[in-house]
Amino acid sequence: MQSTITARGQTVVPAAIRNQFRLGPSDRLEWVLDNGSIRVVPVRANPAGMKRYLLDTSALLTLRDDEPGADRVAEILSLAAKGKAKCYGCFMTLMEVLYRVWRDEDKAAGQLAYQQCMALPIEWLPNNEALLVKAAEYKATYPLSIADAWIAACASENGAVLLHKDPEFRSVPVTQELLPLKTKKSNKG
């Protein structure tokens, strides 16, 4: 999509963009230089004291599969839907949900899981240079997968509590809330 800059340096945000990102009068935009290109990012108000959460792939799959901890994930998403909390998701989480459900079930189920994630009250964070540097730092310093390094970096860069059930995150210096791990079924009978 294109728009023209006026003599006063103003431009129009295309209606499709305004609608998709629910932008209206007085909403603020941040202009970010990113490797020779420009990104325009909505600046969301975060009233003092509003809790911020970054939902890891494990949190979203916990909700989807109704595992222990699903009620906590649902509670946080409900707060976000009411404007009482802010939820973020890392771009890597979308790929992980898609591939894991596709691998474990089938392609159609994976695509549905992806669409369901996109419908949640979550701001999906794209990659950028600051995030890349933080993810590289975490990958170089802590025993994390590449995906988890990106996810932890998203939590750190957005001052969010990392909601997860992945023991791999324990050593990373971000605020965390650990969901209950799945209990293994006993073969005793």
Secondary structure, 3 states (H helix, E strand, C coil): CCCCCCCCCCCCCCHHHHHHCCCCCCCEEEEEEECCEEEEEEECCCCCCCEEEEECHHHHHHHHCCCCCHHHHHHHHHHHHCCCEEEEEEHHHHHHHHHHHHHHCCHHHHHHHHHHHHCCCCEEECCCHHHHHHHHHHHHHCCCCHHHHHHHHHHHHCCCEEEECCHHHCCCCCCEEECCCCCCCCCCC
